[in-house]
Amino acid sequence: MYLVFRCDCGRAMYSKEGVVRKKCVCGKTFTLKSRRIIKKTDDFKTASKLVRELQEEKYGGLKFTTADRI
């Protein structure tokens, strides 16, 4: 079972059920018991897809580019 949740910074993340602590890319470490669980899924592929959808919903579509084009 995988849990989908958000960090305080707003980033969507997922973790396997039973994990006690998780660290976000923003640097914050928190316990999963204190998080509000958005969704539960059976496999990591579905959890990853949900995280992508939540990120796109909040920040818009993903636009990857290289540094020389900026």
N, CA, C and O atoms as a DFTB+ gen file, in Angstrom:
280 C
 N C O
     1  1       0.854      -1.174       0.000
     2  2       0.000       0.000       0.000
     3  2       0.899       1.236       0.000
     4  3       1.867       1.304       0.758
     5  1       0.579       2.203      -0.844
     6  2       1.322       3.454      -0.936
     7  2       0.412       4.620      -0.574
     8  3      -0.769       4.633      -0.920
     9  1       0.981       5.604       0.131
    10  2       0.235       6.763       0.594
    11  2       0.677       7.999      -0.183
    12  3       1.873       8.221      -0.373
    13  1      -0.280       8.799      -0.630
    14  2       0.005      10.047      -1.327
    15  2      -0.379      11.190      -0.396
    16  3      -1.470      11.193       0.174
    17  1       0.523      12.163      -0.241
    18  2       0.322      13.266       0.700
    19  2       1.086      14.485       0.213
    20  3       1.799      14.414      -0.788
    21  1       0.942      15.602       0.917
    22  2       1.664      16.832       0.589
    23  2       2.562      17.244       1.745
    24  3       2.261      16.993       2.912
    25  1       3.675      17.882       1.391
    26  2       4.562      18.493       2.375
    27  2       3.984      19.864       2.724
    28  3       3.050      20.328       2.070
    29  1       4.532      20.510       3.746
    30  2       4.091      21.859       4.097
    31  2       4.396      22.865       2.991
    32  3       3.718      23.887       2.883
    33  1       5.414      22.588       2.165
    34  2       5.766      23.483       1.067
    35  2       4.785      23.351      -0.100
    36  3       4.789      24.186      -1.005
    37  1       3.947      22.312      -0.087
    38  2       2.952      22.121      -1.132
    39  2       3.283      21.014      -2.110
    40  3       2.446      20.653      -2.937
    41  1       4.479      20.468      -2.036
    42  2       4.894      19.427      -2.956
    43  2       4.171      18.116      -2.645
    44  3       4.079      17.709      -1.487
    45  1       3.666      17.471      -3.672
    46  2       3.013      16.174      -3.520
    47  2       4.087      15.087      -3.475
    48  3       5.078      15.149      -4.203
    49  1       3.879      14.103      -2.620
    50  2       4.844      13.020      -2.445
    51  2       4.097      11.716      -2.202
    52  3       2.902      11.711      -1.908
    53  1       4.832      10.602      -2.331
    54  2       4.250       9.322      -1.942
    55  2       5.286       8.514      -1.178
    56  3       6.491       8.726      -1.307
    57  1       4.783       7.586      -0.385
    58  2       5.649       6.739       0.419
    59  2       4.945       5.411       0.674
    60  3       3.717       5.324       0.671
    61  1       5.744       4.397       0.891
    62  2       5.185       3.093       1.212
    63  2       4.608       3.133       2.623
    64  3       5.170       3.768       3.516
    65  1       3.494       2.456       2.812
    66  2       2.870       2.409       4.133
    67  2       3.812       1.713       5.105
    68  3       4.431       0.704       4.766
    69  1       3.917       2.251       6.303
    70  2       4.807       1.697       7.306
    71  2       6.075       2.516       7.496
    72  3       6.792       2.326       8.479
    73  1       6.363       3.427       6.567
    74  2       7.519       4.312       6.709
    75  2       7.195       5.344       7.778
    76  3       6.097       5.902       7.791
    77  1       8.141       5.601       8.673
    78  2       7.894       6.503       9.796
    79  2       8.187       7.945       9.420
    80  3       7.374       8.832       9.680
    81  1       9.354       8.192       8.803
    82  2       9.763       9.556       8.461
    83  2      10.035       9.680       6.975
    84  3      10.425       8.716       6.316
    85  1       9.825      10.876       6.461
    86  2      10.072      11.170       5.050
    87  2      10.700      12.547       4.970
    88  3      10.375      13.428       5.766
    89  1      11.605      12.739       4.007
    90  2      12.243      14.037       3.819
    91  2      11.874      14.569       2.442
    92  3      11.994      13.873       1.434
    93  1      11.423      15.814       2.422
    94  2      11.027      16.472       1.179
    95  2      12.263      17.106       0.536
    96  3      13.291      17.277       1.192
    97  1      12.160      17.447      -0.733
    98  2      13.272      18.121      -1.413
    99  2      13.491      19.524      -0.869
   100  3      14.561      20.098      -1.074
   101  1      12.505      20.093      -0.178
   102  2      12.665      21.419       0.422
   103  2      13.529      21.363       1.677
   104  3      13.965      22.399       2.179
   105  1      13.782      20.140       2.194
   106  2      14.640      19.972       3.352
   107  2      13.900      19.622       4.632
   108  3      14.528      19.255       5.625
   109  1      12.590      19.728       4.627
   110  2      11.804      19.442       5.827
   111  2      11.662      17.933       6.010
   112  3      11.345      17.208       5.067
   113  1      11.900      17.476       7.228
   114  2      11.688      16.083       7.591
   115  2      10.478      16.020       8.507
   116  3      10.364      16.803       9.450
   117  1       9.580      15.093       8.232
   118  2       8.364      14.985       9.036
   119  2       7.960      13.533       9.187
   120  3       8.415      12.664       8.443
   121  1       7.095      13.282      10.164
   122  2       6.564      11.939      10.362
   123  2       5.273      11.803       9.564
   124  3       4.494      12.750       9.456
   125  1       5.062      10.636       9.018
   126  2       3.880      10.417       8.186
   127  2       2.597      10.386       8.988
   128  3       1.521      10.618       8.438
   129  1       2.690      10.104      10.281
   130  2       1.493      10.115      11.116
   131  2       0.869      11.501      11.190
   132  3      -0.340      11.630      11.380
   133  1       1.693      12.542      11.039
   134  2       1.193      13.912      11.151
   135  2       0.656      14.454       9.826
   136  3       0.132      15.567       9.791
   137  1       0.773      13.700       8.746
   138  2       0.320      14.141       7.424
   139  2      -1.120      13.733       7.167
   140  3      -1.591      12.706       7.654
   141  1      -1.802      14.551       6.398
   142  2      -3.142      14.195       5.923
   143  2      -2.958      13.395       4.642
   144  3      -2.364      13.889       3.683
   145  1      -3.453      12.182       4.616
   146  2      -3.300      11.295       3.470
   147  2      -4.345      11.669       2.418
   148  3      -5.543      11.685       2.701
   149  1      -3.885      11.968       1.215
   150  2      -4.784      12.349       0.128
   151  2      -5.395      11.112      -0.517
   152  3      -6.592      11.075      -0.799
   153  1      -4.560      10.098      -0.749
   154  2      -5.030       8.901      -1.435
   155  2      -4.173       7.706      -1.029
   156  3      -3.013       7.867      -0.650
   157  1      -4.747       6.515      -1.110
   158  2      -4.023       5.266      -0.897
   159  2      -4.116       4.449      -2.177
   160  3      -5.188       4.337      -2.771
   161  1      -2.990       3.878      -2.602
   162  2      -2.964       3.056      -3.804
   163  2      -2.257       1.739      -3.523
   164  3      -1.560       1.601      -2.518
   165  1      -2.439       0.777      -4.412
   166  2      -1.845      -0.536      -4.218
   167  2      -0.432      -0.654      -4.779
   168  3       0.357      -1.457      -4.281
   169  1      -0.092       0.135      -5.812
   170  2       1.240       0.013      -6.401
   171  2       1.896       1.380      -6.602
   172  3       1.225       2.412      -6.611
   173  1       3.215       1.362      -6.763
   174  2       3.963       2.610      -6.850
   175  2       3.728       3.340      -8.161
   176  3       3.876       4.561      -8.209
   177  1       3.369       2.641      -9.220
   178  2       3.115       3.299     -10.507
   179  2       1.890       4.205     -10.423
   180  3       1.905       5.319     -10.947
   181  1       0.850       3.743      -9.781
   182  2      -0.350       4.553      -9.597
   183  2      -0.062       5.732      -8.673
   184  3      -0.536       6.842      -8.915
   185  1       0.708       5.496      -7.621
   186  2       1.073       6.574      -6.695
   187  2       1.889       7.634      -7.416
   188  3       1.665       8.828      -7.216
   189  1       2.821       7.222      -8.241
   190  2       3.649       8.158      -9.003
   191  2       2.804       8.978      -9.971
   192  3       3.027      10.178     -10.130
   193  1       1.850       8.342     -10.607
   194  2       0.953       9.042     -11.530
   195  2       0.106      10.082     -10.783
   196  3      -0.076      11.198     -11.271
   197  1      -0.404       9.722      -9.617
   198  2      -1.188      10.658      -8.812
   199  2      -0.359      11.860      -8.372
   200  3      -0.849      12.989      -8.375
   201  1       0.892      11.619      -7.995
   202  2       1.779      12.713      -7.591
   203  2       2.004      13.654      -8.765
   204  3       1.957      14.872      -8.595
   205  1       2.250      13.108      -9.962
   206  2       2.432      13.949     -11.147
   207  2       1.196      14.789     -11.422
   208  3       1.307      15.975     -11.733
   209  1       0.026      14.188     -11.310
   210  2      -1.221      14.919     -11.550
   211  2      -1.421      16.035     -10.528
   212  3      -1.845      17.133     -10.887
   213  1      -1.116      15.762      -9.255
   214  2      -1.255      16.785      -8.222
   215  2      -0.266      17.929      -8.440
   216  3      -0.609      19.093      -8.230
   217  1       0.958      17.608      -8.860
   218  2       1.957      18.641      -9.128
   219  2       1.537      19.508     -10.318
   220  3       1.667      20.731     -10.270
   221  1       1.036      18.881     -11.382
   222  2       0.583      19.630     -12.548
   223  2      -0.624      20.493     -12.217
   224  3      -0.763      21.600     -12.736
   225  1      -1.496      19.987     -11.356
   226  2      -2.674      20.739     -10.930
   227  2      -2.266      22.006     -10.183
   228  3      -2.867      23.064     -10.370
   229  1      -1.252      21.898      -9.345
   230  2      -0.830      23.038      -8.538
   231  2       0.077      24.000      -9.298
   232  3      -0.076      25.216      -9.184
   233  1       1.021      23.465     -10.073
   234  2       2.041      24.296     -10.710
   235  2       1.900      24.418     -12.228
   236  3       2.709      25.098     -12.860
   237  1       0.916      23.791     -12.813
   238  2       0.768      23.835     -14.265
   239  2       1.527      22.698     -14.912
   240  3       2.130      21.871     -14.228
   241  1       1.497      22.660     -16.232
   242  2       2.170      21.591     -16.963
   243  2       3.672      21.650     -16.805
   244  3       4.247      22.715     -16.582
   245  1       4.299      20.497     -16.922
   246  2       5.745      20.433     -16.789
   247  2       6.396      20.848     -18.091
   248  3       5.984      20.423     -19.170
   249  1       7.417      21.683     -17.981
   250  2       8.151      22.137     -19.157
   251  2       9.628      21.928     -18.881
   252  3      10.254      22.721     -18.177
   253  1      10.181      20.864     -19.435
   254  2      11.593      20.586     -19.254
   255  2      12.392      21.285     -20.333
   256  3      11.974      21.340     -21.490
   257  1      13.536      21.817     -19.957
   258  2      14.415      22.494     -20.895
   259  2      15.851      22.333     -20.418
   260  3      16.098      21.857     -19.310
   261  1      16.779      22.727     -21.251
   262  2      18.187      22.672     -20.870
   263  2      18.654      24.068     -20.454
   264  3      18.004      25.061     -20.783
   265  1      19.752      24.149     -19.748
   266  2      20.228      25.417     -19.201
   267  2      20.611      26.402     -20.308
   268  3      20.483      27.611     -20.116
   269  1      21.074      25.921     -21.448
   270  2      21.485      26.844     -22.509
   271  2      20.301      27.529     -23.194
   272  3      20.496      28.491     -23.938
   273  1      19.100      27.059     -22.960
   274  2      17.904      27.683     -23.565
   275  2      17.234      28.702     -22.664
   276  3      16.299      29.387     -23.078
   277  1      17.714      28.801     -21.427
   278  2      17.098      29.751     -20.482
   279  2      17.620      31.142     -20.712
   280  3      17.220      32.075     -20.015
